[in-house]
């Protein structure tokens, strides 16, 4: 099996190579890139392309590695014992399986997504080293060892919010998703909006890439935000002249709330417009 992208996902050649290399090696594929470049969606598309089940583990700042294996609810067991509940005799009733356990017990190879691993504590990746390497872990409460029936394809995403440990990186196949070039972006837009007017795409992409190049921008708009913006432009049926306008008083794009996501960036454009008015006044 080779990953070649899907009808709904435009994959560059280097991304295809990375996915297939990780699948061949059965090493975790660590994907980094700007937010909104399709890192999380990639796992969905790989699962669809390979005809595999997708198991998703979305990481939060409070997530612990142990939760991916299992959690033992000692409090519920104590409460049930006080109530005389018969199920306390079997400790398995109080063990909740984590996402790794779910992936390990599947009869067919699944795709396991560990999403935004850099949100967790710095020790989180190290705490999963052995489990991801050996594809097994021990359940101390029952004395059993859980081994993967089929080694899952593991895709791990990171937004680069913090550095990951070297020992963890050594066990991964790494790929950085570059921000799409204009031609690739056209292909992505065509997949999502096959009936869109090419004149609109041309003008919108010009505004979009110019906006990303503005010095001092706190958050550059992403691919997903461009797609939202295009959807709004089509819904509002704005004339192309609005996008073509070089009026210094209209530096902020129409419906800019889809592209600019904080007040600092909006204020930046307002200041630029004010400066242009003074220079041209």
N, C-alpha and C positions, 0 to 999 in steps of 0.2 A: 504494500500500500504506500502511495505517495501523496502527500498533501500538495494540491495545486491551486488552493483557494476554492471558493464556492461562488455560486451565482450572486450571493449577497455580500461577499467579502472580497475586496481587491487586495491580493497579497503580492508584495514585491518579490523579485527573485531571491534576494538574500533572506527574506523572511521564510519563504518556502524551504530553502536549504536548511535554515535553523530548525524548523519544525521537524523536518524529515531526519535530520542528524540526531536530534534529541530522541525521536521515536525509535530510531535504529539502536542507539546506545542505551535506551531506557534510562536516561539520566533526566532529572528535572530540567525543564526549559525555563530559564529565568529571563523574563521580558521586561525591559525598561523602556521609558519613553515619556514624552509629555502627556499629561492628562488629556483624554479625549482623542488619542491616536489609535484606539481600537484594541488595547491590550486585553481587556476583559472579554470583549466580543470574540477575540481570536479563539479562546478555549471553546466557546459554543460552536464556532465554525469548524474547528478541528474535530470535535466530537461528531458533528453532522457529516463531515467529509469521510470519516473512518467508520461511520455507522456505530458509534459507541455511546454509552450512557455518560452524561456529564454530571459529576458530583462537585458542587461548589462550596467552598469554605471561604467566606468573606471575613477578613481580619479587621478587628477593631483595636483601639488603643488598650483595651482591657483584656484582650484575648490571650490566653495562655496556651502553650504548646500541648499540655496535657489534655485540653479540651478536644483536640483533634484526634486523640487516641480514645479516651473514654473519661467519664466522670462517675465517681462513686458518691451516692447520696446517703451519707451516714445519718444525717438528721432525720430523713424520712423513715429510715430503718429503725432508729431509736423510738420515734413516735409510734410506729406500727407495733413495735414490741411492747410498748406500754399499753397499747389498746388490745393486745392479744391477737393480733392479726397473724394468720397462718403463713402468709407469704414471707415473713421474716426468716423462715427456715432456709430459704434459697436466696443467697446473697446476689444472685444474678438479677433478681427483680429490682435491684437498686443500682445497677450499672447501666449508664446511658452511653450508647456507642457514639463515637465521634466520626468525623468525616473520613479520616484515614481508615478506621475500622470498616466503615461502609465500603470504601473502595477496595480494601484487602479481601473482603468476603464475596465480592462479585464473581460469578461463574465466568463472565466474559470480561475482557479487558475494558476498563472504563477510562475516561479522562478525568483527572482530579485537578480542579482549579484551586490554588491557594492565592487569593486575591488581595493585593496591597499588603504584602508581608512587612513592608517598612513602617506600617502604622503601629505595629506591636513593639513591645519592649525589645531592647537590643539583644537580649539573651534568647529570644524566641527562635531565631533560625538555628542557633547552636543546639537548642533543646530537641530539635527534630533531626539532627544529623544521622544518628544511628538508624532511626526508624525509616528515613527515606533511603538510606544506603542499603540496609539489609532487608528492607521491606517486611519487617516483623517487629513486634513489641510484646512485652510481658504484662499480664494483668495480675497484679500482686494479690488482689482480694480473692481471686479464684484459683490462682496458680497456673493458669493456662497461658500458652504462647500463641498469639494471633499472627499467622503468616499469610502473606498475599497469595491468593490462588493464582492470580495473574498480575504480573507487575504493571500497575497503571501508568498511563502517560500523564506525567505531572507537569502542569504549567503554572509557574509562579510569576505574579506581576509585582512591580515595584514602581513607585513614582519618584524614587530617589530622595525621599524625605530624610533618610539617614543611611549611612554606610552599612553594608552587610558584612559579616565576619568572613575573613579569608578562607577559613576551613569550610564554610558553607558554600562559598563561591567555587571552590575547587571541585565540588561535587555536582555543579550545574553546567549546562550548556547555555552560554549567554548570548543574548541578542538585544540590540538597541534599535527600537523602531524609530527611524528618522522621520521628521515631519515631512509629509508628502510634498513632492514637487508639483507645480501647477498641472502638468500633464497627468500625473497620477491622481491628483485631486479631481480633475475632470472625469476620469474613469469612475471614481468613487461616487461623484454626484450623479453620473449616468445610471449607476446601479440603483440608487435610491429614488431618483426622479427621472425615469426614462423619457418622459414627455416634456421635459423642461426646455424652454427656448435657449438655444445656444448663445444668442446675443445677451441674454440675461446672465448666463454663466460667465461669459467673457467679462462683462462689466463688474459683476459681483466679485469675481476672483481678483480683479485688479484692485478693487477697494479693499478686499480682505487681506491680500498680501502686503499692500501698502500700509495697512493698519498694523500688521504684525511687525513691521520694520520701524515703527515710531519709537525713538529713543525714550527711555524712562517708563515704558509701559510695564505695569506691575504684573499683569496676567495677560499673556498673549491669547487671543481666541483660538480655539482648537477646531479640529475637523467636525466634531459633533455640533459645535456651536455654529459653524458655517452652515451645516445642513439645516439646523433650526432656522437660521436667518433666511436662507433661501426659501424655506417653506412659508415663512411669513411674507416675504416679498411676492411670492406667487399668489398667496391668499389675498393680499391687499391690492394686487394688480397695479403696483406702482409703475409709472412710466420710466423707461430707461434713462430719460434725461435727468431724473433725480440722482441716479448713480453717476452719471457722466459729469454732473455739475462741478465746476472748478471754483465756485463761489467761496471765497475765504470765510464767509460768514456761516458756511454749511460744511465745516470740516467733519463734524460728527455724522456718521452714516445714518440713514433712516432706520428706524427700528433697532437702534444700537444696543438696546437692552439684551438682545440675543447674543451680542458679541462682547460687550464691555460689562464685566461682572463685579466691579467695585467702584466706589465713588471717586477714588484717587485717579483712576484712568479716565473717567468722565470729566473730572475737573482738569486733567491734563489737556484734553481736547478743547475744553472751553477756553483755557489759557492760550492755547495755540491759535484758536480762532480770534481771540481778542488781540493778540500780537499781530496777526495778519491784517486785521482791520486797521490797526494803528499804522502799520507799514504802508498799506495801500490807501490810507486816508489822506 
